[in-house]
């Protein structure tokens, strides 16, 4: 059985995925993409944690949490591919 060269991102559960990770991408590029998403989610959460949220709109908070979750899930998906690639053959 051959492996497909593209792995779908898992943040959005749908029957026809539209965004994929190329399993043949160089390791440094996979790492850079995972780091970028993790850093963006971290910065978003740090911004939220430094604010008084008593007056925050619940819809806005949900949107921000959804954005952070999407970034983190994408980053985890890329890290999983990176981990698979680093396993001995």
C-alpha positions as CSV (number, residue, x, y, z in Angstrom):
1,X,0.0,0.0,0.0
2,X,1.4,3.4,-1.0
3,X,1.1,6.5,1.2
4,X,-0.6,9.5,-0.2
5,X,1.7,12.4,-0.6
6,X,-0.8,14.8,1.0
7,X,-2.3,14.6,4.5
8,X,-5.4,16.7,5.2
9,X,-5.4,19.2,8.0
10,X,-7.8,18.1,10.8
11,X,-9.0,21.4,12.3
12,X,-12.2,21.4,10.2
13,X,-14.1,18.1,10.1
14,X,-15.5,17.7,6.6
15,X,-16.0,15.0,4.0
16,X,-13.9,16.7,1.4
17,X,-10.7,18.3,2.8
18,X,-9.4,21.3,1.1
19,X,-6.1,22.0,2.9
20,X,-3.2,19.5,3.0
21,X,0.3,19.0,4.2
22,X,2.8,17.6,1.7
23,X,4.5,14.7,3.5
24,X,7.6,15.3,1.3
25,X,8.1,18.9,2.4
26,X,11.6,19.5,3.7
27,X,11.8,19.0,7.5
28,X,13.0,22.6,8.1
29,X,9.9,23.9,6.2
30,X,7.5,21.7,8.2
31,X,9.2,22.9,11.4
32,X,8.9,26.6,10.4
33,X,5.2,26.2,9.5
34,X,4.4,24.5,12.8
35,X,6.4,27.2,14.8
36,X,4.6,30.0,13.0
37,X,1.2,28.6,13.9
38,X,2.1,27.8,17.5
39,X,3.6,31.3,17.9
40,X,0.6,33.0,16.5
41,X,-1.7,31.1,18.9
42,X,0.6,31.8,21.8
43,X,0.7,35.5,21.1
44,X,-3.1,35.6,20.7
45,X,-3.6,33.9,24.1
46,X,-1.0,36.1,25.7
47,X,-2.8,39.2,24.5
48,X,-6.1,37.8,25.9
49,X,-4.5,37.0,29.2
50,X,-3.2,40.5,29.7
51,X,-6.7,42.1,29.2
52,X,-9.6,42.6,31.6
53,X,-12.2,40.4,30.1
54,X,-15.2,41.3,32.3
55,X,-16.5,43.7,29.6
56,X,-15.6,41.4,26.7
57,X,-18.3,40.3,24.2
58,X,-18.9,36.6,24.4
59,X,-19.1,36.3,20.6
60,X,-15.7,38.0,20.2
61,X,-14.2,35.7,22.8
62,X,-15.6,32.7,21.0
63,X,-14.1,33.9,17.7
64,X,-10.7,34.5,19.3
65,X,-10.8,31.0,20.9
66,X,-11.8,29.4,17.6
67,X,-8.9,31.2,15.8
68,X,-6.4,30.0,18.5
69,X,-7.8,26.4,18.3
70,X,-7.5,26.4,14.5
71,X,-3.9,27.6,14.7
72,X,-3.0,25.1,17.3
73,X,-4.6,22.1,15.5
74,X,-2.8,23.0,12.3
75,X,0.4,23.3,14.1
76,X,-0.1,19.9,15.8
77,X,-0.9,18.4,12.4
78,X,2.3,19.7,10.9
79,X,4.3,18.5,14.0
80,X,2.7,15.0,13.6
81,X,4.0,14.8,10.0
82,X,7.4,16.1,11.2
83,X,7.4,13.4,13.8
84,X,6.6,10.7,11.3
85,X,9.3,11.9,9.0
86,X,11.9,11.8,11.8
87,X,11.1,8.1,12.7
88,X,13.8,5.7,11.5
89,X,12.7,3.8,8.4
